[in-house]
Amino acid sequence: MIILLYIAALIFAIAFAVLVIYLARVLKETKRTMSHVADTLEGLEKQMEGITTETTALLNKTNQLAEDINDKSTRLNTVVDGVKGIGETIKSFNQSIRKVSDSVSSVAEKNKEETAQVIKWGTVVTELFKKRKSRNNK
């Protein structure tokens, strides 16, 4: 019976040794994996620093561009207001010309006969002037 205890203790010792050997291998592989993970994280950290720097520069340029667009938009609003004022002035001028034209048309309509007489006399005077000029040239 004691031999059985010794055999059992020997089997237990061998099993424990095998277990320890496998655990040592697993721990070594875990250590190697963790080392690779640490290296990868260092590389990732360096890349993130570069990305952060580029993102900050891009954000600054975007802010400058937004300020420039805002400034130009303000200037453009001033130009648009000026053009609007010119348009209103032209509209008023057109209305004034239309009123004058309507007034002249109505006066001409009222005084048709007198206008026709004035045109006839104007034509006669022009003809006489032309004849006199042609006589003076000869």
C-alpha positions as CSV (number, residue, x, y, z in Angstrom):
1,M,0.0,0.0,0.0
2,I,2.8,2.3,0.7
3,I,4.1,1.6,-2.8
4,L,0.8,2.8,-4.2
5,L,1.1,6.0,-2.2
6,Y,4.6,6.5,-3.6
7,I,3.4,5.7,-7.1
8,A,0.5,8.1,-6.7
9,A,2.9,10.8,-5.3
10,L,5.2,10.2,-8.3
11,I,2.3,10.5,-10.8
12,F,1.2,13.7,-9.0
13,A,4.7,15.1,-9.1
14,I,5.1,14.3,-12.8
15,A,1.6,15.8,-13.5
16,F,2.5,18.9,-11.5
17,A,5.8,19.3,-13.3
18,V,4.1,19.0,-16.7
19,L,1.5,21.5,-15.6
20,V,4.3,23.9,-14.5
21,I,6.1,23.5,-17.8
22,Y,2.9,24.3,-19.8
23,L,2.1,27.2,-17.5
24,A,5.7,28.5,-18.0
25,R,5.3,28.2,-21.8
26,V,1.9,30.0,-21.7
27,L,3.4,32.8,-19.5
28,K,6.4,33.2,-21.9
29,E,4.0,33.5,-24.9
30,T,1.8,35.9,-23.0
31,K,4.9,38.0,-22.2
32,R,5.9,38.0,-25.8
33,T,2.4,38.9,-26.9
34,M,2.2,41.7,-24.4
35,S,5.6,43.0,-25.6
36,H,4.2,43.1,-29.2
37,V,1.1,44.9,-28.0
38,A,3.2,47.4,-26.1
39,D,5.3,48.1,-29.3
40,T,2.1,48.4,-31.3
41,L,0.6,50.9,-28.8
42,E,3.8,53.0,-28.9
43,G,3.6,53.2,-32.7
44,L,0.0,54.0,-32.5
45,E,0.7,56.7,-29.9
46,K,3.3,58.3,-32.3
47,Q,0.9,58.2,-35.2
48,M,-1.8,59.8,-33.0
49,E,0.6,62.6,-32.1
50,G,1.2,63.2,-35.8
51,I,-2.6,63.1,-36.6
52,T,-3.3,65.5,-33.7
53,T,-0.7,67.9,-35.0
54,E,-2.1,67.8,-38.5
55,T,-5.7,68.1,-37.2
56,T,-4.8,71.1,-35.2
57,A,-3.1,72.8,-38.2
58,L,-6.2,71.9,-40.4
59,L,-8.5,73.3,-37.7
60,N,-6.5,76.6,-37.6
61,K,-6.6,76.9,-41.4
62,T,-10.3,76.2,-41.4
63,N,-10.9,78.9,-38.8
64,Q,-8.8,81.4,-40.8
65,L,-10.8,80.4,-43.9
66,A,-14.1,80.9,-42.0
67,E,-13.0,84.3,-40.8
68,D,-11.9,85.3,-44.4
69,I,-15.3,84.1,-45.8
70,N,-17.1,86.1,-43.1
71,D,-15.1,89.2,-43.9
72,K,-15.7,88.9,-47.6
73,S,-19.4,88.2,-47.0
74,T,-19.7,91.4,-45.0
75,R,-18.0,93.3,-47.8
76,L,-20.2,91.7,-50.4
77,N,-23.3,92.7,-48.4
78,T,-22.1,96.3,-48.6
79,V,-21.7,96.0,-52.4
80,V,-25.1,94.4,-52.7
81,D,-26.7,97.2,-50.6
82,G,-24.9,99.8,-52.9
83,V,-26.2,98.0,-56.0
84,K,-29.7,97.9,-54.5
85,G,-29.5,101.7,-54.0
86,I,-28.4,102.2,-57.6
87,G,-31.3,100.0,-58.8
88,E,-33.7,102.1,-56.8
89,T,-32.2,105.3,-58.2
90,I,-32.6,104.0,-61.7
91,K,-36.1,102.9,-61.0
92,S,-37.0,106.4,-59.8
93,F,-35.2,107.9,-62.8
94,N,-37.2,105.7,-65.2
95,Q,-40.5,106.7,-63.4
96,S,-39.5,110.4,-63.8
97,I,-38.8,109.9,-67.5
98,R,-42.0,108.0,-67.9
99,K,-44.0,110.9,-66.3
100,V,-42.2,113.4,-68.5
101,S,-42.9,111.3,-71.5
102,D,-46.6,110.8,-70.6
103,S,-46.9,114.6,-69.9
104,V,-45.3,115.4,-73.3
105,S,-47.6,112.8,-75.0
106,S,-50.7,114.2,-73.4
107,V,-49.7,117.8,-74.3
108,A,-48.9,116.7,-77.9
109,E,-52.2,114.9,-78.0
110,K,-54.1,118.0,-76.8
111,N,-52.3,120.2,-79.2
112,K,-52.2,118.0,-82.3
113,E,-53.1,120.7,-84.7
114,E,-50.7,123.2,-83.3
115,T,-47.9,120.6,-83.2
116,A,-48.6,119.8,-86.9
117,Q,-48.4,123.5,-87.7
118,V,-45.1,123.8,-85.8
119,I,-43.7,120.8,-87.6
120,K,-44.8,122.2,-91.0
121,W,-43.3,125.6,-90.2
122,G,-40.1,123.9,-89.0
123,T,-39.9,122.0,-92.2
124,V,-40.4,125.1,-94.3
125,V,-37.8,127.0,-92.3
126,T,-35.4,124.1,-92.7
127,E,-36.0,124.1,-96.5
128,L,-35.5,127.8,-96.8
129,F,-32.3,127.6,-94.8
130,K,-31.0,124.8,-97.1
131,K,-31.9,126.8,-100.2
132,R,-30.2,129.9,-98.9
133,K,-27.1,128.0,-97.9
134,S,-26.9,126.3,-101.4
135,R,-27.3,129.8,-103.0
136,N,-24.4,131.1,-100.9
137,N,-22.2,128.2,-101.8
138,K,-22.7,128.8,-105.6
